[in-house]
Amino acid sequence: MFFQGIRLSLLIGPTVPLPAPPNLIQALDNIEITQTDAGRSGFQLSFKCDRSGVFAAIDYPILKLPLLRPFNRVIVVVTVNAIPHVLMDGIITHQQLSPTSNNSGLLTVTGEDVSVMMDMEEKIVAHPAQPDIAIVPKIIATYAQYGLIPTVIPPAFLDVPNPVERVPVQVGTDLEYLEELAERYAYVYYISPGPVPGTNTAYWGPPTRAGIPQRALSVNLGTSTNVNSINIQHKALTPTFVSGLGEDSLTARSLPVKTFSSLRLPLATQSAMLRTAKARTVLPKKTAGLTYAQMLSRAQAITDASMDQVVEATGELDATRYNGVLKARGLVGLRGVGSTYDGLYYVKNVTHQLRLGEYKQSFTLTREGVGTTTPVVVP
C-alpha cells in the first residue's frame, strides 16, 4: 500500500509471517497500532468484505482465509523516506465481523504484541540464589522463537538472595513475574518490534531518558508546524516521597527509610519539588521480610515512578508533515509552546492510525517538571 511517499507492508502467517496476498491488501481498510511502555502493545486490522458472486453465497470469502485466524502472527512495517520502521510484531487474539447492508461488512482482527504468549500459562518456579538481573534474561530466553533480543539494565541496588534465608519463587505467568520484578525498581518491561522484521527487543530497565532524540514536534511555527493539536498538563499532586521506619530482616532493627528526589536523568530544569517545595509523603510499603537495602530500593522506586509524569503532553500529528515515524519509549523534542514546556520529553505511548491517503499519530509525552535542559532540539 502506497500513499504520499509512505509504503506499508503487511506480513502474516501461522509461524513465519509472509507478505500478505494482493487480495488481502486490497481489502485492508484501516490499521490502528498502539505502542506503550506499560503493558502489552496492541493492534487492529480492519478489512472490507462482501458476499457478492456465486461462490460467496454461503459465507464471506475472507473468513475462509487461514491467514486471519487467531494466534497467527502479524508484522506491520511502514517505510518513510526509504527507511523501514517495524510498527508491530504481534499475535491475533480476537476476530469480529460487522455485517452491513448489500451483502458487505467489515472484518476486524485484534491482537497484541508477542509478549501475549508469555502470559498464557501460570506456573510456580523457584529461582534459587539468582538475583533479578539473572532471572529476567533466563525467562526471556525461553521465547527465542519470537526473535527476542534481551536488553536488561541492572538496577542500582543488586540483591543476591542467600538460599539459606530465602528463595525467589515465581507464582503466575512469565509476563506477570517480569512486570512484578520491574515494578520493584520503577522499571518498565516491554517488547519493542524490530529492528528488522521477525526480531523483537525485550527491554527490562528504567524508562529510556538518554540517546539521540527523535525529530522535534513543532507547534505554531508556520510551515514547520507538524502537530495538529496538543494539550499539556502540570499535575502538582503526582510527586510522592517516602518517609518512615522499616525493620531490617537481617538485624531486626528499625531503620529510617526516606527518599529525597528522583534518580532519573532529568529532562527539565525545574522538577516539581524545586518549583513548589511540596509533595505527598507516604510511609514505606510492604517492608515485612525485606533487608534495609531492599526497603530503600523499593522506596526510591515509588518516588521515581511518581515524578516521571508530573508534566504530561497529549496530542496528534500528521506523519506526512512530520516526515517520519514517532516511536514510543524514547526521547523527542518539543518546540513552539514556550520556554516553560519546550524541551525534551519521554514518549510514553503512540497510537498509529493508517488508512489509504492518511497516517496520523496520537502521542503521550511525559517528564518530571518544567523548563528546558537544552537550547535547541533536533528539527
TIBAFI-347087 format. One record per residue (C-alpha): residue number from 1; chain; residue in three letters; x, y, z. Coordinates in Angstrom, 1 decimal. Last residue first. Layout:
<nodes>
+-----+----+-----+--------+--------+--------+
:   i : ch :  aa :      x :      y :      z :
+-----+----+-----+--------+--------+--------+
: NUM :  A : ALA :      X :      Y :      Z :
...
+-----+----+-----+--------+--------+--------+
</nodes>
This chain:
<nodes>
+-----+----+-----+--------+--------+--------+
:   i : ch :  aa :      x :      y :      z :
+-----+----+-----+--------+--------+--------+
: 379 :  A : PRO :   14.4 :   19.9 :   14.0 :
: 378 :  A : VAL :   16.6 :   18.3 :   16.7 :
: 377 :  A : VAL :   16.1 :   20.4 :   19.8 :
: 376 :  A : VAL :   17.7 :   23.7 :   20.8 :
: 375 :  A : PRO :   18.7 :   25.5 :   24.0 :
: 374 :  A : THR :   18.7 :   22.2 :   26.0 :
: 373 :  A : THR :   17.5 :   21.5 :   29.6 :
: 372 :  A : THR :   14.1 :   23.0 :   29.0 :
: 371 :  A : GLY :   11.9 :   24.4 :   31.8 :
: 370 :  A : VAL :    9.2 :   22.5 :   33.6 :
: 369 :  A : GLY :    9.0 :   19.3 :   35.6 :
: 368 :  A : GLU :    9.3 :   15.5 :   35.8 :
: 367 :  A : ARG :    8.7 :   14.5 :   32.1 :
: 366 :  A : THR :    6.0 :   12.9 :   30.0 :
: 365 :  A : LEU :    4.8 :   12.7 :   26.4 :
: 364 :  A : THR :    1.6 :   11.0 :   25.2 :
: 363 :  A : PHE :    1.0 :   10.6 :   21.4 :
: 362 :  A : SER :   -1.6 :   10.3 :   18.7 :
: 361 :  A : GLN :   -0.2 :    9.5 :   15.2 :
: 360 :  A : LYS :   -1.9 :   10.1 :   11.9 :
: 359 :  A : TYR :   -1.3 :    8.5 :    8.5 :
: 358 :  A : GLU :   -3.8 :    9.2 :    5.7 :
: 357 :  A : GLY :   -4.1 :    8.6 :    2.0 :
: 356 :  A : LEU :   -5.3 :    5.0 :    2.3 :
: 355 :  A : ARG :   -5.7 :    4.2 :    6.0 :
: 354 :  A : LEU :   -3.3 :    4.3 :    8.9 :
: 353 :  A : GLN :   -3.7 :    5.2 :   12.6 :
: 352 :  A : HIS :   -0.6 :    4.9 :   14.8 :
: 351 :  A : THR :   -1.1 :    5.3 :   18.6 :
: 350 :  A : VAL :    2.0 :    6.4 :   20.5 :
: 349 :  A : ASN :    2.9 :    5.9 :   24.1 :
: 348 :  A : LYS :    5.2 :    7.2 :   26.8 :
: 347 :  A : VAL :    7.5 :    9.4 :   24.7 :
: 346 :  A : TYR :    9.9 :   10.9 :   27.2 :
: 345 :  A : TYR :   10.2 :   14.6 :   26.7 :
: 344 :  A : LEU :   12.9 :   17.1 :   25.7 :
: 343 :  A : GLY :   12.5 :   20.9 :   25.5 :
: 342 :  A : ASP :    9.6 :   23.4 :   25.4 :
: 341 :  A : TYR :    7.1 :   23.5 :   28.3 :
: 340 :  A : THR :    8.1 :   26.6 :   30.2 :
: 339 :  A : SER :   10.1 :   28.2 :   27.4 :
: 338 :  A : GLY :    7.1 :   28.5 :   25.2 :
: 337 :  A : VAL :    4.9 :   26.1 :   23.1 :
: 336 :  A : GLY :    6.9 :   26.3 :   19.9 :
: 335 :  A : ARG :    9.2 :   23.4 :   20.4 :
: 334 :  A : LEU :    9.0 :   19.8 :   21.6 :
: 333 :  A : GLY :   12.0 :   17.4 :   21.4 :
: 332 :  A : VAL :   11.6 :   13.6 :   21.5 :
: 331 :  A : LEU :   13.0 :   10.9 :   23.7 :
: 330 :  A : GLY :   12.4 :    7.2 :   23.6 :
: 329 :  A : ARG :    9.8 :    4.5 :   24.6 :
: 328 :  A : ALA :    7.3 :    5.3 :   21.9 :
: 327 :  A : LYS :    8.2 :    6.0 :   18.3 :
: 326 :  A : LEU :    7.3 :    9.0 :   16.1 :
: 325 :  A : VAL :    7.6 :    8.0 :   12.5 :
: 324 :  A : GLY :    9.0 :   10.4 :    9.9 :
: 323 :  A : ASN :    8.2 :   13.4 :    7.7 :
: 322 :  A : TYR :    6.3 :   15.2 :   10.5 :
: 321 :  A : ARG :    4.2 :   16.7 :    7.7 :
: 320 :  A : THR :    3.4 :   13.2 :    6.2 :
: 319 :  A : ALA :    3.1 :   11.7 :    9.7 :
: 318 :  A : ASP :    0.3 :   14.2 :   10.7 :
: 317 :  A : LEU :    0.5 :   14.8 :   14.5 :
: 316 :  A : GLU :   -1.8 :   14.3 :   17.4 :
: 315 :  A : GLY :   -1.6 :   15.4 :   21.1 :
: 314 :  A : THR :   -1.0 :   14.6 :   24.7 :
: 313 :  A : ALA :    1.5 :   16.3 :   26.9 :
: 312 :  A : GLU :    2.1 :   15.2 :   30.5 :
: 311 :  A : VAL :    4.1 :   17.1 :   33.2 :
: 310 :  A : VAL :    4.4 :   15.4 :   36.6 :
: 309 :  A : GLN :    4.6 :   12.0 :   34.8 :
: 308 :  A : ASP :    8.0 :   10.6 :   35.8 :
: 307 :  A : MET :    8.0 :   12.0 :   39.3 :
: 306 :  A : SER :    5.7 :    9.3 :   40.8 :
: 305 :  A : ALA :    7.7 :    6.5 :   39.3 :
: 304 :  A : ASP :   11.0 :    7.7 :   40.7 :
: 303 :  A : THR :    9.4 :    8.3 :   44.2 :
: 302 :  A : ILE :    7.9 :    4.8 :   44.4 :
: 301 :  A : ALA :   11.1 :    3.2 :   43.1 :
: 300 :  A : GLN :   13.1 :    5.0 :   45.7 :
: 299 :  A : ALA :   11.0 :    3.3 :   48.4 :
: 298 :  A : ARG :   11.5 :    0.0 :   46.7 :
: 297 :  A : SER :   15.3 :    0.4 :   46.7 :
: 296 :  A : LEU :   15.5 :    1.7 :   50.3 :
: 295 :  A : MET :   13.4 :   -1.3 :   51.5 :
: 294 :  A : GLN :   15.6 :   -3.7 :   49.6 :
: 293 :  A : ALA :   18.8 :   -2.2 :   51.1 :
: 292 :  A : TYR :   17.3 :   -2.5 :   54.6 :
: 291 :  A : THR :   16.5 :   -6.1 :   54.1 :
: 290 :  A : LEU :   12.9 :   -7.2 :   53.5 :
: 289 :  A : GLY :   10.8 :   -9.6 :   55.4 :
: 288 :  A : ALA :    8.0 :   -7.2 :   56.1 :
: 287 :  A : THR :    8.5 :   -3.9 :   54.3 :
: 286 :  A : LYS :    5.3 :   -3.8 :   52.3 :
: 285 :  A : LYS :    5.1 :    0.0 :   51.8 :
: 284 :  A : PRO :    7.2 :    2.7 :   53.4 :
: 283 :  A : LEU :    5.0 :    5.5 :   54.7 :
: 282 :  A : VAL :    3.8 :    8.2 :   52.4 :
: 281 :  A : THR :    4.7 :   11.8 :   51.7 :
: 280 :  A : ARG :    2.9 :   13.9 :   49.1 :
: 279 :  A : ALA :    5.0 :   16.8 :   47.7 :
: 278 :  A : LYS :    5.8 :   20.4 :   48.4 :
: 277 :  A : ALA :    8.8 :   22.6 :   47.6 :
: 276 :  A : THR :    6.8 :   24.1 :   44.7 :
: 275 :  A : ARG :    9.3 :   24.6 :   41.9 :
: 274 :  A : LEU :   12.2 :   22.6 :   43.2 :
: 273 :  A : MET :    9.9 :   19.7 :   44.1 :
: 272 :  A : ALA :    8.1 :   19.6 :   40.7 :
: 271 :  A : SER :   11.5 :   19.5 :   38.9 :
: 270 :  A : GLN :   12.9 :   22.6 :   37.4 :
: 269 :  A : THR :   15.5 :   22.3 :   34.6 :
: 268 :  A : ALA :   13.5 :   19.5 :   32.9 :
: 267 :  A : LEU :   14.6 :   16.2 :   31.3 :
: 266 :  A : PRO :   16.5 :   15.0 :   34.3 :
: 265 :  A : LEU :   18.2 :   11.5 :   34.3 :
: 264 :  A : ARG :   16.1 :    9.6 :   36.8 :
: 263 :  A : LEU :   17.2 :    9.4 :   40.5 :
: 262 :  A : SER :   14.1 :   11.2 :   41.7 :
: 261 :  A : SER :   14.4 :   13.2 :   44.9 :
: 260 :  A : PHE :   14.7 :   13.0 :   48.7 :
: 259 :  A : THR :   13.7 :    9.5 :   49.7 :
: 258 :  A : LYS :   13.5 :    8.1 :   53.3 :
: 257 :  A : VAL :   13.6 :    4.8 :   55.1 :
: 256 :  A : PRO :   14.8 :    5.2 :   58.7 :
: 255 :  A : LEU :   15.9 :    2.0 :   60.5 :
: 254 :  A : SER :   14.1 :   -0.3 :   62.9 :
: 253 :  A : ARG :   16.5 :   -3.1 :   63.9 :
: 252 :  A : ALA :   15.8 :   -6.8 :   63.4 :
: 251 :  A : THR :   19.4 :   -7.2 :   62.1 :
: 250 :  A : LEU :   18.8 :   -9.2 :   58.9 :
: 249 :  A : SER :   15.1 :   -8.5 :   58.3 :
: 248 :  A : ASP :   15.6 :   -4.8 :   58.7 :
: 247 :  A : GLU :   12.6 :   -3.3 :   60.2 :
: 246 :  A : GLY :   11.3 :   -0.2 :   58.5 :
: 245 :  A : LEU :   10.8 :    3.4 :   59.6 :
: 244 :  A : GLY :    9.2 :    6.3 :   57.9 :
: 243 :  A : SER :    9.5 :    8.7 :   54.9 :
: 242 :  A : VAL :    8.6 :    8.1 :   51.3 :
: 241 :  A : PHE :    8.2 :   10.9 :   48.7 :
: 240 :  A : THR :    5.4 :   11.3 :   46.2 :
: 239 :  A : PRO :    5.2 :   13.7 :   43.2 :
: 238 :  A : THR :    1.8 :   13.5 :   41.5 :
: 237 :  A : LEU :   -0.2 :   16.2 :   43.3 :
: 236 :  A : ALA :    1.1 :   19.0 :   41.1 :
: 235 :  A : LYS :   -0.1 :   17.6 :   37.8 :
: 234 :  A : HIS :    1.1 :   20.0 :   35.0 :
: 233 :  A : GLN :   -1.0 :   19.3 :   31.9 :
: 232 :  A : ILE :   -0.2 :   20.0 :   28.3 :
: 231 :  A : ASN :   -2.6 :   19.6 :   25.4 :
: 230 :  A : ILE :   -1.5 :   19.3 :   21.7 :
: 229 :  A : SER :   -3.2 :   19.5 :   18.3 :
: 228 :  A : ASN :   -2.3 :   19.1 :   14.6 :
: 227 :  A : VAL :    1.5 :   18.9 :   15.3 :
: 226 :  A : ASN :    3.7 :   19.3 :   12.2 :
: 225 :  A : THR :    4.4 :   23.0 :   12.2 :
: 224 :  A : SER :    7.5 :   23.9 :   10.1 :
: 223 :  A : THR :    5.4 :   25.8 :    7.6 :
: 222 :  A : GLY :    4.4 :   28.3 :   10.3 :
: 221 :  A : LEU :    6.0 :   27.5 :   13.7 :
: 220 :  A : ASN :    2.9 :   27.3 :   15.8 :
: 219 :  A : VAL :    3.8 :   23.9 :   17.3 :
: 218 :  A : SER :    6.7 :   21.7 :   16.2 :
: 217 :  A : LEU :    7.4 :   18.1 :   17.4 :
: 216 :  A : ALA :   11.1 :   17.6 :   17.0 :
: 215 :  A : ARG :   12.7 :   14.7 :   15.1 :
: 214 :  A : GLN :   13.7 :   12.0 :   17.6 :
: 213 :  A : PRO :   16.1 :   12.5 :   20.4 :
: 212 :  A : ILE :   19.5 :   10.8 :   20.3 :
: 211 :  A : GLY :   20.2 :    8.8 :   23.4 :
: 210 :  A : ALA :   19.2 :    9.0 :   27.1 :
: 209 :  A : ARG :   16.0 :    9.0 :   29.0 :
: 208 :  A : THR :   14.9 :    5.4 :   28.3 :
: 207 :  A : PRO :   12.4 :    4.4 :   31.0 :
: 206 :  A : PRO :   14.3 :    2.2 :   33.5 :
: 205 :  A : GLY :   15.0 :   -1.4 :   32.7 :
: 204 :  A : TRP :   13.7 :   -4.6 :   31.1 :
: 203 :  A : TYR :   13.5 :   -4.4 :   27.3 :
: 202 :  A : ALA :   12.7 :   -7.4 :   25.1 :
: 201 :  A : THR :   13.8 :   -6.3 :   21.6 :
: 200 :  A : ASN :   12.0 :   -8.1 :   18.8 :
: 199 :  A : THR :   13.0 :   -9.8 :   15.6 :
: 198 :  A : GLY :   10.9 :  -11.0 :   12.6 :
: 197 :  A : PRO :   11.0 :   -7.8 :   10.7 :
: 196 :  A : VAL :   14.3 :   -5.9 :   11.4 :
: 195 :  A : PRO :   15.0 :   -3.6 :   14.4 :
: 194 :  A : GLY :   12.4 :   -4.7 :   15.2 :
: 193 :  A : PRO :    9.3 :   -4.8 :   17.4 :
: 192 :  A : SER :    9.6 :   -3.5 :   21.0 :
: 191 :  A : ILE :    8.7 :   -5.9 :   23.8 :
: 190 :  A : TYR :    8.0 :   -4.3 :   27.1 :
: 189 :  A : TYR :    9.2 :   -4.2 :   30.7 :
: 188 :  A : VAL :    9.4 :   -1.0 :   32.7 :
: 187 :  A : TYR :   11.4 :   -0.1 :   35.8 :
: 186 :  A : ALA :   10.2 :    1.7 :   38.9 :
: 185 :  A : TYR :   12.7 :   -0.6 :   40.8 :
: 184 :  A : ARG :   10.2 :   -3.1 :   42.3 :
: 183 :  A : GLU :    7.9 :   -2.6 :   39.4 :
: 182 :  A : ALA :   10.3 :   -4.4 :   37.1 :
: 181 :  A : LEU :   10.3 :   -7.6 :   39.1 :
: 180 :  A : GLU :    6.5 :   -7.6 :   39.1 :
: 179 :  A : GLU :    6.5 :   -6.9 :   35.3 :
: 178 :  A : LEU :    8.8 :   -9.9 :   34.7 :
: 177 :  A : TYR :    6.6 :  -12.0 :   37.0 :
: 176 :  A : GLU :    3.4 :  -11.1 :   35.2 :
: 175 :  A : LEU :    4.9 :  -11.9 :   31.9 :
: 174 :  A : ASP :    6.2 :  -15.3 :   32.9 :
: 173 :  A : THR :    2.8 :  -16.2 :   34.2 :
: 172 :  A : GLY :    2.0 :  -16.6 :   37.9 :
: 171 :  A : VAL :    3.8 :  -17.6 :   41.1 :
: 170 :  A : GLN :    7.5 :  -17.1 :   40.6 :
: 169 :  A : VAL :    9.6 :  -18.0 :   43.7 :
: 168 :  A : PRO :   12.7 :  -16.2 :   44.9 :
: 167 :  A : VAL :   14.4 :  -18.4 :   47.5 :
: 166 :  A : ARG :   15.0 :  -17.1 :   51.1 :
: 165 :  A : GLU :   17.3 :  -17.3 :   54.0 :
: 164 :  A : VAL :   19.5 :  -20.4 :   53.3 :
: 163 :  A : PRO :   19.2 :  -19.6 :   49.6 :
: 162 :  A : ASN :   21.0 :  -16.2 :   50.2 :
: 161 :  A : PRO :   19.4 :  -13.9 :   47.7 :
: 160 :  A : VAL :   21.7 :  -11.6 :   45.6 :
: 159 :  A : ASP :   20.2 :   -8.1 :   45.7 :
: 158 :  A : LEU :   21.8 :   -5.5 :   43.4 :
: 157 :  A : PHE :   20.7 :   -2.0 :   44.2 :
: 156 :  A : ALA :   21.1 :    0.4 :   41.3 :
: 155 :  A : PRO :   19.2 :   -1.9 :   39.0 :
: 154 :  A : PRO :   21.0 :   -3.7 :   36.2 :
: 153 :  A : ILE :   19.6 :   -2.9 :   32.7 :
: 152 :  A : VAL :   18.4 :   -5.9 :   30.6 :
: 151 :  A : THR :   18.1 :   -5.8 :   26.8 :
: 150 :  A : PRO :   17.1 :   -9.2 :   25.6 :
: 149 :  A : ILE :   16.7 :   -9.9 :   21.9 :
: 148 :  A : LEU :   13.5 :  -11.8 :   21.3 :
: 147 :  A : GLY :   13.2 :  -13.4 :   17.8 :
: 146 :  A : TYR :    9.8 :  -14.9 :   18.5 :
: 145 :  A : GLN :   11.1 :  -18.5 :   18.6 :
: 144 :  A : ALA :   13.6 :  -17.4 :   21.3 :
: 143 :  A : TYR :   10.8 :  -17.4 :   23.9 :
: 142 :  A : THR :   12.6 :  -19.4 :   26.6 :
: 141 :  A : ALA :   15.4 :  -16.8 :   26.5 :
: 140 :  A : ILE :   13.2 :  -14.2 :   28.1 :
: 139 :  A : ILE :   12.9 :  -16.2 :   31.3 :
: 138 :  A : LYS :   16.6 :  -16.6 :   31.7 :
: 137 :  A : PRO :   17.1 :  -12.9 :   30.7 :
: 136 :  A : VAL :   14.9 :  -11.8 :   33.7 :
: 135 :  A : ILE :   16.2 :  -14.3 :   36.3 :
: 134 :  A : ALA :   19.8 :  -13.1 :   36.2 :
: 133 :  A : ILE :   19.1 :   -9.4 :   36.9 :
: 132 :  A : ASP :   16.5 :  -10.4 :   39.5 :
: 131 :  A : PRO :   19.2 :  -12.1 :   41.6 :
: 130 :  A : GLN :   19.6 :  -15.8 :   41.5 :
: 129 :  A : ALA :   20.4 :  -18.0 :   44.5 :
: 128 :  A : PRO :   17.4 :  -20.2 :   44.0 :
: 127 :  A : HIS :   14.9 :  -19.3 :   41.2 :
: 126 :  A : ALA :   11.8 :  -21.3 :   42.1 :
: 125 :  A : VAL :    9.0 :  -21.8 :   39.6 :
: 124 :  A : ILE :    5.2 :  -22.0 :   40.1 :
: 123 :  A : LYS :    3.3 :  -21.6 :   36.8 :
: 122 :  A : GLU :    0.6 :  -19.7 :   35.1 :
: 121 :  A : GLU :    0.5 :  -20.2 :   31.4 :
: 120 :  A : MET :   -0.6 :  -17.9 :   28.5 :
: 119 :  A : ASP :    1.0 :  -14.6 :   29.6 :
: 118 :  A : MET :    4.4 :  -15.0 :   27.8 :
: 117 :  A : MET :    2.5 :  -15.6 :   24.5 :
: 116 :  A : VAL :    0.9 :  -12.1 :   25.0 :
: 115 :  A : SER :    4.5 :  -10.8 :   24.9 :
: 114 :  A : VAL :    4.3 :  -11.3 :   21.1 :
: 113 :  A : ASP :    2.5 :   -7.9 :   20.7 :
: 112 :  A : GLU :   -1.3 :   -7.9 :   21.0 :
: 111 :  A : GLY :   -4.1 :   -8.7 :   18.6 :
: 110 :  A : THR :   -7.4 :   -7.5 :   17.0 :
: 109 :  A : VAL :   -8.9 :   -8.7 :   13.7 :
: 108 :  A : THR :  -11.7 :   -6.6 :   12.3 :
: 107 :  A : LEU :  -13.9 :   -7.8 :    9.5 :
: 106 :  A : LEU :  -16.2 :   -5.2 :    8.0 :
: 105 :  A : GLY :  -19.4 :   -5.9 :    6.0 :
: 104 :  A : SER :  -21.0 :   -6.2 :    2.6 :
: 103 :  A : ASN :  -24.0 :   -8.2 :    1.4 :
: 102 :  A : ASN :  -25.9 :   -5.0 :    0.4 :
: 101 :  A : SER :  -26.4 :   -4.0 :    4.0 :
: 100 :  A : THR :  -23.9 :   -4.3 :    6.8 :
:  99 :  A : PRO :  -22.2 :   -7.2 :    8.5 :
:  98 :  A : SER :  -19.8 :   -6.5 :   11.4 :
:  97 :  A : LEU :  -17.4 :   -9.4 :   11.9 :
:  96 :  A : GLN :  -15.0 :   -9.5 :   14.9 :
:  95 :  A : GLN :  -11.9 :  -11.6 :   15.4 :
:  94 :  A : HIS :   -9.7 :  -11.6 :   18.5 :
:  93 :  A : THR :   -6.2 :  -12.8 :   19.6 :
:  92 :  A : ILE :   -4.1 :  -12.2 :   16.5 :
:  91 :  A : ILE :   -0.4 :  -12.3 :   17.6 :
:  90 :  A : GLY :    2.0 :   -9.4 :   17.3 :
:  89 :  A : ASP :    5.0 :   -7.8 :   15.6 :
:  88 :  A : MET :    4.1 :   -4.2 :   15.3 :
:  87 :  A : LEU :    5.4 :   -0.9 :   14.0 :
:  86 :  A : VAL :    8.6 :   -2.1 :   12.2 :
:  85 :  A : HIS :   10.1 :    1.0 :   10.7 :
:  84 :  A : PRO :   11.6 :    0.9 :    7.2 :
:  83 :  A : ILE :   13.6 :    3.9 :    5.9 :
:  82 :  A : ALA :   13.1 :    4.7 :    2.2 :
:  81 :  A : ASN :   11.7 :    8.2 :    3.1 :
:  80 :  A : VAL :    9.1 :    6.5 :    5.2 :
:  79 :  A : THR :    8.6 :    2.8 :    5.1 :
:  78 :  A : VAL :    5.9 :    1.3 :    7.3 :
:  77 :  A : VAL :    6.2 :   -2.3 :    8.5 :
:  76 :  A : VAL :    3.4 :   -4.4 :   10.1 :
:  75 :  A : ILE :    4.1 :   -7.9 :   11.3 :
:  74 :  A : VAL :    1.2 :  -10.3 :   12.2 :
:  73 :  A : ARG :    1.5 :  -13.8 :   13.7 :
:  72 :  A : ASN :   -1.4 :  -16.2 :   13.6 :
:  71 :  A : PHE :   -2.9 :  -17.0 :   17.0 :
:  70 :  A : PRO :   -6.5 :  -16.4 :   15.9 :
:  69 :  A : ARG :   -7.2 :  -17.0 :   12.2 :
:  68 :  A : LEU :   -6.7 :  -14.2 :    9.7 :
:  67 :  A : LEU :   -4.2 :  -16.1 :    7.4 :
:  66 :  A : PRO :   -6.4 :  -19.2 :    7.1 :
:  65 :  A : LEU :   -8.7 :  -17.4 :    4.6 :
:  64 :  A : LYS :  -12.2 :  -18.7 :    4.8 :
:  63 :  A : LEU :  -13.4 :  -15.7 :    6.6 :
:  62 :  A : ILE :  -12.4 :  -13.5 :    3.7 :
:  61 :  A : PRO :  -14.8 :  -15.5 :    1.4 :
:  60 :  A : TYR :  -17.8 :  -14.2 :    3.5 :
:  59 :  A : ASP :  -20.2 :  -17.2 :    3.7 :
:  58 :  A : ILE :  -22.6 :  -19.5 :    1.8 :
:  57 :  A : ALA :  -23.4 :  -17.4 :   -1.3 :
:  56 :  A : ALA :  -19.8 :  -16.3 :   -1.7 :
:  55 :  A : PHE :  -19.0 :  -18.8 :   -4.5 :
:  54 :  A : VAL :  -21.8 :  -17.4 :   -6.7 :
:  53 :  A : GLY :  -20.7 :  -13.7 :   -6.5 :
:  52 :  A : SER :  -21.1 :  -11.0 :   -4.0 :
:  51 :  A : ARG :  -20.6 :  -11.8 :   -0.3 :
:  50 :  A : ASP :  -18.6 :   -8.8 :    0.8 :
:  49 :  A : CYS :  -15.6 :   -7.9 :    3.0 :
:  48 :  A : LYS :  -13.8 :   -4.7 :    3.9 :
:  47 :  A : PHE :  -10.8 :   -5.4 :    6.2 :
:  46 :  A : SER :  -10.0 :   -3.8 :    9.5 :
:  45 :  A : LEU :   -6.7 :   -4.5 :   11.3 :
:  44 :  A : GLN :   -6.4 :   -3.7 :   15.0 :
:  43 :  A : PHE :   -3.1 :   -3.6 :   17.0 :
:  42 :  A : GLY :   -1.8 :   -3.8 :   20.5 :
:  41 :  A : SER :    1.1 :   -3.0 :   22.9 :
:  40 :  A : ARG :    1.3 :   -5.0 :   26.1 :
:  39 :  A : GLY :    1.8 :   -3.5 :   29.5 :
:  38 :  A : ALA :    3.4 :   -0.1 :   30.2 :
:  37 :  A : ASP :    5.9 :    1.3 :   27.7 :
:  36 :  A : THR :    3.3 :    1.7 :   25.1 :
:  35 :  A : GLN :    2.8 :    1.2 :   21.3 :
:  34 :  A : THR :   -0.7 :    1.3 :   19.9 :
:  33 :  A : ILE :   -1.4 :    0.2 :   16.4 :
:  32 :  A : GLU :   -4.5 :    1.1 :   14.3 :
:  31 :  A : ILE :   -4.8 :   -0.1 :   10.7 :
:  30 :  A : ASN :   -7.7 :    0.7 :    8.4 :
:  29 :  A : ASP :   -9.4 :   -0.6 :    5.2 :
:  28 :  A : LEU :   -7.5 :   -3.6 :    4.0 :
:  27 :  A : ALA :   -9.4 :   -5.4 :    1.3 :
:  26 :  A : GLN :   -6.8 :   -4.6 :   -1.4 :
:  25 :  A : ILE :   -4.1 :   -5.9 :    0.9 :
:  24 :  A : LEU :   -6.0 :   -9.2 :    1.3 :
:  23 :  A : ASN :   -6.5 :   -9.6 :   -2.4 :
:  22 :  A : PRO :   -2.8 :   -8.8 :   -3.0 :
:  21 :  A : PRO :   -1.5 :  -11.7 :   -0.8 :
:  20 :  A : ALA :    0.1 :  -10.8 :    2.6 :
:  19 :  A : PRO :    3.8 :  -11.0 :    2.7 :
:  18 :  A : LEU :    5.0 :  -13.9 :    4.8 :
:  17 :  A : PRO :    4.9 :  -14.5 :    8.6 :
:  16 :  A : VAL :    6.9 :  -17.5 :    9.9 :
:  15 :  A : THR :    4.7 :  -19.5 :   12.2 :
:  14 :  A : PRO :    1.0 :  -19.1 :   11.4 :
:  13 :  A : GLY :    1.1 :  -16.3 :    8.8 :
:  12 :  A : ILE :    1.1 :  -12.5 :    8.2 :
:  11 :  A : LEU :    3.3 :   -9.9 :    6.8 :
:  10 :  A : LEU :    1.9 :   -6.5 :    5.9 :
:   9 :  A : SER :    4.0 :   -3.7 :    4.2 :
:   8 :  A : LEU :    3.0 :   -0.1 :    4.1 :
:   7 :  A : ARG :    4.8 :    2.5 :    1.9 :
:   6 :  A : ILE :    4.8 :    6.2 :    2.6 :
:   5 :  A : GLY :    5.8 :    8.8 :    0.0 :
:   4 :  A : GLN :    2.3 :   10.3 :   -0.2 :
:   3 :  A : PHE :    0.4 :    7.0 :   -0.3 :
:   2 :  A : PHE :    1.4 :    3.4 :   -1.0 :
:   1 :  A : MET :    0.0 :    0.0 :    0.0 :
+-----+----+-----+--------+--------+--------+
</nodes>
